[in-house]
């Protein structure tokens, strides 16, 4: 028999009861480095926890209840130990993203209910949210104000690659970044952006989120067909379509979109890559992912295949003074997140922002093509 537990220590069963985490979950969190026991008995292998670990355990339980991935929970818990305010800001950024995704599903569900019942979307359908959709041509933070976009786009070959396969585009209705790969990656990325540029105009009257997302989904299918002729090649895509009051997002692959709002900067897309799936599962840390041999392997892309990868589609409400960044991995794999945030926040406008971001990526070695789009939501 091994030595008795230290006074005040709790067995895994007792700790599970007071923390409201199961013993199975505690063993899993130990393996992931999220919540390690204070001591493991060398003879029996029993895990013992200290009462001082209850705060972290309860935070883990609460964050799991709101659906946060384990890897991000570990980050928030570690951050809380040194900067509680920063941890709170990260939770806020996460929840803003969850609410945006929920709103998109709400719009699509309303559309589908109306479509399948034979009624226009939204007619005779019980409200699925406590708040109304934003009125046309208005901002939630400034009712009645007409809004528009001020934008800039650039792509650069970088310092290593022989060709530039990235496409960046910014216009009054569309913001888009596509990162091509394969022998004909450049024409592939150009082709998908051209398809989105040809979408019919969407004005302030485009209030039906489900219908808008359905239009975008069809456009992505057409874009995928446009890639079919480029054998062995494909592209990622991240684009925002302006409706006059909201932005509709379409995302496939590892190009990204970020939002700067009220001083907070957060990623509003989720990478469709092998390493990101491992991070989400808690089997890989973000630090380990940076040097993982499969870090560039995509789970979703537009490659012309008949069974097209499912795109991420949703609608974002906008506010005056929002600033959006769309970029390829040539930026965020070369430049640290804090530096990107600081540059985007400090730039006097979209054009200086894209120029400075590309210069930073080149200064960091420019190992890949770089594409950047920056757009400000401004009162008209």
Buried (B, 14 or more C-beta within 10 A) or exposed (E): EEEEBEEEBBBBEEBBEEBEBEBEBBBBBBEBEBBBBBBEBEEEEBBBBBEEBBEBBBBBBEBBEEEBBBBBBBBBBBBBEEEEEEBEBBBEBBEBBEEBBEBBBBBBBBBEBBBEEEEEBBEEBEEBEEEEBBEBBBBBBEEEEBBBBBBBBBBBBBBEBEEBBBBBBBEEBBBBBBBBBBBBBBBBBBBBBBBBEEBEEBEBEBBBBBBBBBBBBEBBBBBBBBBBEBEEBBBBBBBBBBBBBBBBBBBBBBBBBBBBBEEBBBBBBBBBBBBBBBBBEBEBBBEEBEEBEEBBEBBBBBBBEEEBBEBBBBBBBBBBBBBBBBBBBBBBBBBEEEEBBEBBEEBEEBBBBBBBBBBBBBEBEBBBBBBBBBBBBBEE
